[in-house]
Amino acid sequence: MNCDSFEKKLDLYVENQLQKEMKKLMDEHVVQCESCRKLYEEEKELDEILNKSLSFEDVDFKSSRAEIINSIDKNRYKKGYKNNIKYHLIKNKRKYTIAASFVLMITSVALMKEHFSYFSTASKSENAVAMEKEDKSLSIIAQDKKTGAVGFGKKASSVALYDAAGANNISNILVNMSKSYSAINLIETSAENSKDALSKGKSKVKASPSGKYQTYVAGMGSDLDKEGAGILVIKDNKSNSTKYYNVSTVNAKDISPLYLEWYDDNILLIVVNGKVTGGGSVYAIDVNRGNTVLVYGSNTPLEKVTSITVSSDKIQLSLIKYTDSNMNSYTNIEKTIGLHIDQANILLSSSVKNDEYMKLMDYNSLLNEESSLSNADILAGGLKIDNLRISKSKIVSKPTYVDRIVTISDDDFSEYIKILGLSSVKVYGVESLTEDKKNSLYQMVVLGKESEATPWKIYYAYILPQGYICKYQQ
């Protein structure tokens, strides 16, 4: 790919709207070409400015980015153009809102307590390529009960929620996307290349439960409070070997490890962000399999994870929630997510019948196009199997079987889903493998019942952002 072709496709690339093959070419070019990488990073920054400038505290706008950007004469803003374009966007917010037919979406803390992606262990992608997936954030249209009109800044009443949503539309509500999250990659580097980072100090060393591994961050000081992209260091105590990794998103932008905690002897939980302040999102790194996956990421830039505490059946997260858009003040939040991991074959061989687990197996067969059951027997809430198959094919094209099931307990999320018309809700993380066990797929799946007399059905499924560990190339 040449630079002209890259620039022509840049808007679609920023919006993550390219087909798999074209996106791969763009990924490769942005890594190789410094000038195009700089252009891409500027466009991403401008995209963030646009989203922040055209947002209220409880409003998320989604429309054609190119339409708005192209309507602005950048030549008028050459000196400090980003700040000036931000001013232009704010000044003309209402015009762009009306012209582009933006949809008002509420992410009310009172109703949903914020929505996050959940825990799953990591896996290797089929082509060892990290595929960026779109985060699904909870949202709802706030409507006037009498007129039906959408209003800015309104809090949706519970009655309006039922009218705007309902159980038949749950998937469409959950699938409104913020595109906030990317898969992360660990790019191995040499000890020689890590000398500068190591000279700037390292964080506290964290050992895995049995002492098999040790890990720390170099280059950001002992308290991880120095600016710059830190290097993740993992030592294998058995072989007495140490490896050094740069952490980056799939668009090749380096980000910083801000907190480390072992989940078990093979899985390292890591908080990452592009800036040293404010915490970040949580990813899992499977050291054995050489893969990464999103564990937990807030649906708003004003809320970040700062630390993690792990026990056998839960993860305790400490978060900060900023109370102003400039991120000058914040409140502290504690959140607990219950986790229970089971091997699927043991669950299925149990003498106790479990309808929820059987439904997950039926769903996997449907995803593989192996099931004789109809979509309506398994899916509900507007969930479209064709969309899920397309998402799956971007990570693994072969049929998969369910290997492990993670039962997730999050009362806030479950209560929010119930508001939309369900009497019972269960949330699972599902790990599926190909027969050769070389490739994996990780999903969050929501099961629900509209009444206790009705069967369990799947109302929502989300394929988590998955990345990989790249070995050092001399």
C-alpha positions in Angstrom: 0.0 0.0 0.0 1.3 3.5 -0.9 0.7 6.7 1.1 -1.9 8.1 -1.3 -4.1 5.0 -0.9 -3.6 5.1 2.9 -4.8 8.8 3.0 -7.9 8.0 0.9 -9.0 5.2 3.3 -8.0 7.1 6.4 -11.5 8.2 7.5 -12.8 4.7 7.2 -9.8 3.3 9.0 -10.3 5.8 11.9 -13.9 4.7 12.1 -13.0 1.0 11.9 -15.3 0.5 8.9 -12.8 -1.3 6.6 -13.1 -4.9 5.4 -10.6 -7.4 7.0 -8.1 -7.5 4.1 -8.0 -3.7 3.7 -7.7 -3.1 7.4 -4.7 -5.5 7.5 -3.0 -3.5 4.8 -3.6 -0.3 6.6 -2.3 -1.8 9.9 0.9 -2.9 8.2 1.4 0.5 6.5 0.8 2.6 9.6 3.5 0.6 11.4 6.0 1.0 8.5 5.4 4.6 7.5 6.3 7.3 10.0 4.6 10.1 8.1 1.3 8.2 7.7 1.4 7.1 11.3 1.7 10.7 12.4 -1.2 11.6 10.2 -3.2 8.8 11.6 -2.5 9.8 15.2 -3.5 13.4 14.4 -6.8 12.2 12.9 -7.4 10.0 15.9 -6.8 12.9 18.2 -9.1 15.1 16.1 -11.7 12.3 16.3 -11.4 12.4 20.1 -11.8 16.1 20.1 -14.9 15.8 18.0 -16.5 13.3 20.2 -15.7 15.2 23.4 -16.8 18.5 21.9 -20.1 17.2 20.7 -21.0 15.6 23.9 -23.0 16.5 26.9 -22.3 14.8 30.2 -24.9 12.1 29.5 -24.9 12.1 25.7 -23.0 10.0 23.2 -23.2 11.1 19.6 -22.8 8.8 16.7 -22.8 10.0 13.1 -20.6 10.4 10.1 -17.3 11.8 11.3 -16.1 12.6 7.8 -19.2 14.6 7.1 -18.5 16.9 10.0 -14.7 17.2 9.6 -15.0 17.8 5.9 -17.4 20.7 6.5 -14.7 22.5 8.5 -12.1 24.5 6.6 -8.9 23.4 8.3 -6.9 26.2 6.6 -8.7 28.7 8.8 -7.3 27.0 11.8 -3.7 26.3 10.8 -2.2 27.9 14.0 -3.3 25.8 16.9 -5.9 24.2 14.6 -7.0 21.5 17.0 -8.0 23.8 19.8 -9.6 26.1 17.3 -11.6 23.3 15.6 -12.7 22.3 19.1 -14.0 25.8 19.6 -15.7 25.7 16.2 -17.4 22.4 17.1 -18.6 23.6 20.4 -19.9 26.9 18.9 -21.8 25.0 16.2 -22.8 22.0 18.2 -26.5 22.4 17.6 -26.0 22.8 13.9 -24.0 19.6 13.5 -26.4 17.8 15.8 -29.4 18.6 13.7 -27.6 18.3 10.3 -26.2 14.9 11.0 -29.3 13.5 12.7 -27.3 12.4 15.8 -29.1 10.1 18.2 -29.1 11.0 21.9 -28.0 8.1 24.1 -28.2 8.1 27.9 -25.7 6.2 30.0 -27.2 7.1 33.3 -25.4 6.0 36.4 -28.7 5.8 38.3 -30.0 3.3 35.9 -27.0 1.2 34.9 -24.1 2.0 37.2 -21.9 2.0 34.1 -21.5 -1.0 31.8 -18.2 -2.9 31.4 -16.8 -5.8 29.5 -16.0 -8.7 31.7 -13.3 -11.2 32.6 -12.1 -13.9 30.3 -8.8 -15.7 30.0 -6.8 -15.0 26.9 -6.3 -16.9 23.6 -4.2 -17.0 20.4 -5.9 -15.6 17.3 -5.9 -17.8 14.2 -3.5 -15.6 12.2 -1.6 -14.2 15.2 -3.1 -10.8 14.3 -5.0 -8.8 16.9 -8.4 -7.8 15.7 -9.9 -4.6 17.1 -13.5 -5.2 18.3 -16.1 -2.7 19.1 -17.1 -2.2 22.7 -20.8 -2.6 23.3 -22.1 0.1 25.7 -25.5 0.3 27.3 -27.6 3.1 26.0 -31.1 4.2 25.7 -33.0 7.0 23.9 -34.6 9.5 26.2 -38.1 10.3 24.9 -40.8 12.6 26.1 -43.7 10.3 27.2 -46.4 12.5 25.7 -44.8 13.8 22.5 -42.3 11.0 21.8 -39.6 13.7 21.1 -36.0 13.1 21.9 -34.6 15.7 24.3 -31.1 16.7 25.1 -29.8 16.0 28.6 -33.0 14.2 29.8 -32.9 11.3 32.1 -35.1 8.5 30.9 -37.8 7.5 33.4 -38.5 3.9 33.9 -41.7 4.2 31.9 -39.9 5.8 29.0 -37.3 3.0 29.2 -39.9 0.4 28.7 -41.4 2.3 25.8 -38.1 2.9 24.0 -36.7 -0.5 24.6 -38.5 -3.7 25.7 -37.2 -7.2 25.8 -37.5 -7.6 22.0 -35.0 -4.8 21.4 -32.4 -5.6 24.1 -29.6 -6.5 21.6 -30.1 -3.3 19.6 -29.8 -1.3 22.8 -26.6 -3.1 24.0 -25.0 -3.0 20.6 -24.9 0.8 20.4 -21.1 1.2 20.3 -18.6 3.6 21.7 -15.6 2.0 19.9 -13.6 3.0 22.9 -11.6 -0.2 23.2 -8.9 -1.8 21.2 -7.1 -5.1 21.5 -3.6 -4.7 22.9 -0.4 -6.4 21.7 2.8 -7.2 23.6 5.7 -6.6 21.3 8.9 -8.2 22.6 12.0 -6.1 22.6 15.6 -6.8 23.6 17.4 -6.2 26.9 19.6 -3.8 25.0 16.7 -1.8 23.8 15.2 -1.7 27.3 18.3 -0.2 29.0 17.0 3.4 28.9 13.7 2.3 30.5 15.5 0.2 33.1 17.7 3.2 34.0 14.5 5.2 35.0 13.5 2.8 37.7 11.1 0.0 38.1 7.8 -0.7 39.9 7.3 -3.1 42.7 8.0 -6.7 41.6 4.8 -8.9 41.6 5.2 -12.7 41.8 2.6 -15.2 40.5 1.0 -17.3 43.2 3.5 -20.2 43.1 6.4 -17.9 42.2 6.6 -19.3 38.7 6.8 -15.8 37.2 7.8 -12.3 38.4 6.7 -9.1 36.7 7.2 -5.3 36.9 7.1 -2.2 34.8 10.3 -0.3 33.9 10.7 3.3 32.7 8.0 5.0 34.8 9.6 5.2 38.2 9.0 3.1 41.3 5.5 4.5 41.8 4.5 4.4 38.1 4.0 8.1 38.1 6.5 9.2 35.4 5.3 10.1 31.9 6.4 7.8 29.0 5.5 4.4 27.7 6.7 1.9 30.3 8.1 -1.5 29.4 6.5 -4.6 30.8 9.1 -7.1 32.2 8.3 -10.8 32.8 10.8 -13.2 34.3 10.4 -16.9 34.1 12.0 -18.1 37.4 12.1 -21.8 36.3 14.2 -21.0 33.2 15.8 -17.9 34.7 14.9 -16.0 31.5 13.6 -12.4 31.3 11.6 -10.9 28.5 10.8 -7.2 27.8 7.6 -6.0 26.1 6.3 -2.8 24.6 2.5 -2.6 25.1 0.6 -1.2 22.1 -2.8 -1.1 20.6 -3.6 -2.7 17.2 -3.0 0.7 15.6 0.6 0.6 16.8 0.2 3.3 19.3 2.3 2.6 22.5 0.4 2.7 25.8 1.6 2.4 29.4 1.1 -0.4 31.9 -0.2 1.3 35.0 -0.9 -1.6 37.4 -0.1 -5.3 37.5 -1.8 -8.2 39.3 -1.6 -12.0 38.8 -4.9 -13.8 38.5 -3.2 -17.2 38.6 0.2 -18.6 37.6 -0.3 -18.0 33.9 -2.7 -15.1 33.7 -1.5 -11.5 34.4 -4.1 -8.7 34.7 -2.8 -5.4 33.5 -4.3 -1.9 33.7 -3.2 0.1 30.6 -3.8 3.6 29.3 -2.1 6.1 26.9 -1.5 8.5 29.8 0.1 8.1 33.2 -2.8 9.8 35.0 -6.3 8.5 35.6 -6.0 4.8 35.5 -7.3 2.8 32.5 -8.9 -0.4 31.3 -8.0 -4.0 32.3 -6.7 -6.7 30.1 -5.6 -10.3 30.7 -2.3 -11.6 29.4 -2.0 -15.4 29.1 1.7 -15.9 29.4 1.6 -19.5 28.3 -0.6 -19.1 25.2 0.8 -15.7 24.3 -2.4 -13.8 24.0 -4.3 -10.9 25.4 -8.0 -10.1 25.9 -10.1 -7.2 27.3 -11.3 -7.9 30.8 -12.9 -4.8 32.0 -13.3 -1.4 30.4 -15.6 1.5 31.4 -17.9 2.9 28.7 -16.9 6.5 29.5 -13.5 8.3 29.5 -14.3 9.8 32.8 -14.1 6.5 34.7 -10.9 4.5 35.0 -9.6 1.5 36.9 -6.6 2.2 39.1 -5.9 -1.1 40.9 -7.0 -4.7 41.1 -7.3 -7.2 44.0 -7.8 -10.9 43.1 -9.3 -13.7 45.1 -10.4 -17.2 44.1 -13.9 -16.2 43.1 -13.9 -12.5 42.5 -12.0 -9.4 41.3 -12.1 -6.2 43.3 -11.6 -3.1 41.3 -10.7 0.3 42.6 -11.8 3.1 40.2 -11.8 6.8 40.0 -14.8 8.7 38.4 -14.0 12.2 37.3 -16.6 14.8 38.2 -15.5 17.3 35.6 -14.6 17.1 31.9 -11.1 18.5 32.5 -10.4 15.6 34.9 -9.3 17.9 37.7 -11.5 16.3 40.4 -12.8 12.8 41.0 -14.5 10.4 43.5 -13.3 6.9 44.4 -15.4 3.8 43.6 -15.0 0.2 44.6 -16.6 -2.5 42.5 -16.6 -6.3 42.9 -17.2 -8.8 40.1 -17.9 -12.4 41.1 -16.3 -15.1 38.9 -16.6 -18.9 38.8 -14.8 -20.9 36.1 -16.0 -24.4 35.0 -14.8 -26.8 32.4 -17.7 -27.3 30.0 -17.2 -31.1 29.6 -17.6 -31.5 33.4 -20.7 -29.4 33.5 -22.3 -31.4 30.6 -21.4 -34.8 32.2 -23.1 -33.8 35.5 -26.2 -35.7 36.5 -27.9 -32.3 37.3 -29.4 -30.8 34.1 -28.5 -27.2 33.6 -30.7 -25.4 31.0 -28.4 -22.3 30.8 -25.3 -24.3 29.9 -27.2 -26.3 27.3 -28.3 -23.1 25.8 -24.7 -21.9 25.5 -23.9 -25.2 23.7 -26.8 -24.7 21.3 -25.6 -21.1 20.7 -22.1 -22.4 19.8 -23.6 -24.9 17.4 -25.7 -22.1 15.8 -22.6 -20.0 15.5 -20.8 -22.9 13.7 -23.8 -23.4 11.4 -24.2 -26.9 12.8 -27.5 -26.6 14.7 -30.8 -27.9 13.4 -32.6 -25.6 15.8 -34.1 -22.4 14.5 -32.6 -19.1 15.5 -35.8 -18.3 17.4 -35.3 -21.3 19.7 -32.0 -19.9 20.9 -31.8 -16.1 20.2 -34.0 -13.2 21.3 -33.9 -9.5 21.9 -33.2 -8.7 18.2 -29.9 -10.6 18.3 -28.7 -11.4 14.7 -26.7 -14.6 14.2 -25.3 -13.4 10.8 -23.6 -10.4 12.5 -22.1 -12.7 15.1 -20.8 -15.1 12.5 -19.1 -12.2 10.7 -17.4 -11.0 13.9 -16.3 -14.6 14.7 -14.8 -15.1 11.2 -12.4 -12.1 11.8 -10.8 -14.0 14.6 -11.3 -17.7 13.9 -12.8 -19.3 10.7 -12.9 -22.9 11.9 -15.7 -24.4 14.0 -15.2 -24.2 17.7 -16.3 -26.1 20.8 -17.0 -24.6 24.2 -14.1 -25.4 26.6 -14.7 -23.2 29.6 -17.6 -21.2 31.0 -17.1 -18.2 33.4 -20.1 -17.4 35.5 -20.1 -13.6 36.1 -21.9 -12.0 39.0 -22.6 -8.3 38.5 -25.8 -7.2 40.2 -25.7 -3.7 38.6 -25.6 -5.0 35.1 -28.2 -7.7 35.7 -30.6 -5.2 37.3 -30.2 -2.8 34.3 -31.1 -5.6 31.9 -34.1 -6.5 34.0 -35.4 -3.0 33.6 -35.7 -3.7 29.9 -38.3 -6.4 30.5 -36.6 -9.6 31.7 -37.5 -11.4 34.9 -34.2 -13.3 35.2 -30.7 -12.6 33.8 -27.4 -14.5 33.8 -24.1 -13.4 32.4 -21.3 -15.7 31.2 -17.9 -15.5 29.7 -17.5 -18.3 27.1 -14.1 -19.7 26.0 -14.4 -21.6 22.7 -11.5 -23.5 21.0 -10.9 -25.1 17.6 -10.5 -28.8 17.6 -6.7 -28.5 17.3 -6.7 -26.1 20.3 -4.6 -23.6 18.4 -7.2 -20.9 18.1 -9.7 -19.4 20.6 -12.7 -17.2 20.7 -13.9 -15.3 23.8 -17.3 -13.9 24.3 -19.6 -12.3 26.9 -23.1 -13.9 26.6 -26.2 -12.7 28.3 -29.1 -15.2 28.9 -32.5 -14.0 30.0 -36.1 -15.0 30.7 -39.1 -12.8 30.1 -41.0 -14.8 32.7 -40.2 -17.8 34.9 -42.4 -20.0 32.7 -40.4 -19.2 29.5 -37.2 -20.9 28.5 -33.7 -19.3 28.7 -32.7 -17.5 25.5 -29.6 -15.5 24.5 -30.3 -11.7 24.4 -26.8 -10.5 23.8 -23.4 -11.8 22.7 -20.2 -9.8 22.5 -16.9 -11.0 21.0 -14.2 -9.4 23.2 -11.1 -7.6 21.8 -8.3 -10.1 21.5 -4.6 -9.5 20.9 -1.3 -11.4 21.0 2.3 -11.5 22.2 4.8 -11.0 19.4 8.2 -12.6 19.8 11.3 -10.5 19.3 12.6 -10.3 15.7 16.3 -9.4 15.3 
